[in-house]
Amino acid sequence: MTSQNPGDALPDEPKLNPGDAAEPGTPGTGENLCQECEGTGKIGASACPICGGTGVVITGIGGG
């Protein structure tokens, strides 16, 4: 039996960042620039904690 923390993503599951509204590929969502780091992926010399350093977050689209 393996022990896994509740927040750990399985190897075949995408990792969600705090700024993501849903998993990538979820219908009605898309990539958007992170407003915290303005798409740079960094805040100062550190990786942005909201987007995980990617500069993008997954958000709802289309006003749905």
Sequence and secondary structure as in RCSB ss.txt:
>XXXX:A:sequence
MTSQNPGDALPDEPKLNPGDAAEPGTPGTGENLCQECEGTGKIGASACPICGGTGVVITGIGGG
>XXXX:A:secstr
     TT   TTS    TT SS TT TTEEEEE TTTTTSSEETTEE TTTTTSSEEEEE TT 
